[in-house]
Amino acid sequence: MPESLTRAIRWDTVVGALLIVLLLFSFGFVDGFGNALNLSFFLGNTLPIALIALPMTLLVVSGEIDLSVASTAGLSGAVMGKLWNDGMAIETIIPICLLLGVVCGLVNGLLVTRLGLPSLAVTIGTLAAYRGIAQIVLGSNAVTDFPTQYLDFAAGRFGDSFLPQAFLPFLVLLAIAVVVLHATPFGRSLFAIGASEEAARFAGIRVKRAKLLLFTVTGVMASLTGVFWALHYASARYDNATGLELSVVAAVLLGGIDFDGGKGTLGGAVAGVFLLGALQNVMSLLNVSAQSQIVVTGVLLVISVLGPRVARQIAIARAAGSPG
């Protein structure tokens, strides 16, 4: 089968094409989509998904998953609000929140790598635990009086453009993640671990250490997202980012990252993130209810699991049917 045809039916290529089609349709037929304010909302609201999707992609490539990311973000926001109310400087609070993310990620990672527990079960448990701790820390209070310069950075734009100020740091993090996954021995080892953990171990790859590092980085990024969420929406609450894990997992899998590990590209994952974000934005502009949007996200999650498998089966069938 020609290489161009193989590339054309790769799932991440399909998702990228769908993103372009959706954007063209939205600019042409959805009122208000193309104005600078809405585009800024679209990018700003997608950033929390995108930030966590970066380490989540690496984690899923290695054959693991972290469903506690939204609760870690909520706990980070709750601690941030509590410490701010207690009079601590924001410059001190943010590093403390990131350190909290390290702890949350380490707990997940140690339970998975040292006790051999499945990450799906572990992170469902810590999802509930971290959210409960967040409620204990802050209760039902909402903290909104953060410093103006931080609120402006998290929610502001560059002049009259549509580009959020916080988008540039994301691009830096994206570039780092792309290099790590696709251009370093560590990234190649993650694909090997996801394809066959036993074979990777025999090849000399330190599987447990790599996974522990990934869980820790995911915790840090989830905590950073919690800080960004509280500043972007000018509100720190214990239930911040509730349900965000569904959007992150749906976006990553939609981008062609194989749930079983070992396959996928970060470009596909990012395309999945912004496809989901654009779809949510369009549905909001069309006055689709929040409940219906959740249903659509769930359907996309199912499609994202089935789609790459169907695409691979088509590729295999074409290869088998092609002459010598």
Buried (B, 14 or more C-beta within 10 A) or exposed (E): BEEEEEEEBBBBBBBBEBBEEBBEEBEEEBEEBEEEEBBBBBBBBBBBBBBBBBBBBBBBBBBBBBBBBBBBBBBBBBBBBBBBEEEEEBEEBBEBBBEBBBBBBBBBBBBBBEEEBEBEEBBBBBBEBBBEBBBEBBEEBBBBEBEEEBBEBBBBBEEEEBBBBBBEBBEEBBEEBBEBBEEEEBBEBBBBBBBBBEEBBEEEBEBBEBBBBBBBBBBBBBBBBBBBBBBBBBBBBBBBBBEBBBBBBBBBBBBBBBBEBBBBBBBBBBBBBBBBBBBBBBBBBEEBEEEEBBEBBEEBBEBBBEBBEEBBEEBEEBEEEEEE
